[in-house]
């Protein structure tokens, strides 16, 4: 079995930016930047049973966040995590970390460097 290692003080030297009013994040450690579930659109996303995830306000400053990141992390294959029009702003060679359930959709969007993360993996 895999055991989780205790992070050192150096590992914890990072900035975590909440980029919108829903669930988009930018994690930065040194010069390394990882966008998590980037949502660059003000549109609604269709949710379970026909419901919609609604943004409380327009993306605002998130619209100005540079698309130049070192990697992307898509946490789920659902439309409020994997937003095609937002992901299409990124170069297709950008590494994307994701669960196996998101791989097919990311390939359809043309991404080439898809890295599937399993439970308890460290990246």
C-alpha positions in Angstrom: 0.0 0.0 0.0 0.9 3.6 -0.5 1.5 5.9 2.4 1.1 9.6 2.2 4.2 11.6 3.1 4.1 14.5 5.5 4.7 17.7 3.6 7.7 19.8 4.6 7.6 23.5 5.2 9.0 24.0 1.7 6.1 22.0 0.2 3.6 24.3 1.9 5.2 27.4 0.4 2.5 28.0 -2.2 -0.3 30.4 -3.1 -3.8 29.2 -3.7 -6.0 31.7 -5.6 -9.7 31.3 -5.8 -10.4 32.6 -9.3 -14.2 32.8 -9.4 -17.4 32.5 -7.5 -17.7 28.8 -8.1 -14.8 26.4 -8.1 -11.9 27.5 -10.3 -8.5 27.8 -8.6 -4.9 28.6 -9.5 -2.2 27.0 -7.4 1.2 28.5 -7.6 4.4 27.3 -6.0 7.4 29.3 -7.0 7.1 29.9 -10.7 4.9 26.8 -11.2 1.2 27.5 -11.9 -1.6 24.9 -12.1 -5.1 25.9 -13.0 -7.8 23.7 -11.4 -11.2 23.3 -13.2 -10.7 26.6 -15.2 -14.0 28.3 -16.0 -13.5 31.3 -18.3 -17.1 31.7 -19.3 -20.2 33.3 -17.8 -22.5 30.7 -19.2 -24.5 28.3 -17.2 -23.5 24.6 -17.0 -26.2 21.9 -17.2 -26.1 19.8 -14.1 -27.8 16.6 -12.9 -31.5 16.0 -13.8 -31.6 19.1 -16.0 -30.6 21.5 -13.2 -28.1 24.3 -13.9 -25.0 25.4 -12.0 -25.4 29.2 -11.9 -22.6 31.7 -11.5 -23.4 34.2 -8.8 -21.7 36.9 -10.9 -19.7 37.3 -14.1 -16.2 35.8 -14.1 -14.7 39.3 -13.6 -11.0 39.2 -12.9 -10.9 35.5 -13.8 -11.4 36.5 -17.4 -8.1 38.3 -17.3 -6.2 35.4 -15.8 -3.4 34.4 -18.2 -4.0 31.1 -20.0 -0.2 30.5 -19.7 0.0 27.9 -17.0 2.3 25.0 -16.5 -0.5 22.4 -16.2 -4.2 22.0 -15.8 -6.1 19.8 -13.4 -9.6 18.7 -14.3 -11.2 17.1 -11.2 -14.2 15.5 -12.8 -15.8 14.8 -16.3 -18.8 17.0 -15.5 -19.6 20.2 -17.4 -19.0 22.4 -14.3 -15.4 21.0 -14.0 -14.5 20.2 -17.7 -15.7 23.2 -19.6 -14.8 22.8 -23.3 -14.8 26.5 -24.3 -12.6 27.4 -21.3 -10.2 24.5 -21.9 -9.9 25.5 -25.6 -8.1 28.7 -24.5 -5.1 26.6 -23.5 -2.4 25.2 -25.8 -3.1 21.6 -26.7 0.3 20.5 -25.4 -0.5 21.7 -21.9 -0.2 18.8 -19.5 -3.6 17.9 -18.0 -4.0 15.9 -14.8 -7.4 14.2 -14.5 -9.3 11.1 -13.5 -9.7 8.3 -16.1 -13.3 9.3 -16.5 -12.3 12.7 -18.1 -9.6 11.3 -20.5 -11.9 10.7 -23.5 -13.5 14.2 -23.4 -10.1 15.8 -23.2 -8.8 13.8 -26.1 -11.8 14.9 -28.2 -10.8 18.5 -27.4 -7.4 17.8 -28.9 -5.2 17.6 -25.8 -2.2 15.3 -26.2 -0.5 15.3 -22.8 -3.3 13.8 -20.6 -2.0 12.3 -17.3 -4.5 10.1 -15.5 -4.3 10.3 -11.7 -5.4 7.3 -9.7 -6.4 7.3 -6.0 -3.4 8.0 -3.7 -1.1 9.0 -6.7 1.3 11.9 -6.0 2.1 14.2 -8.9 
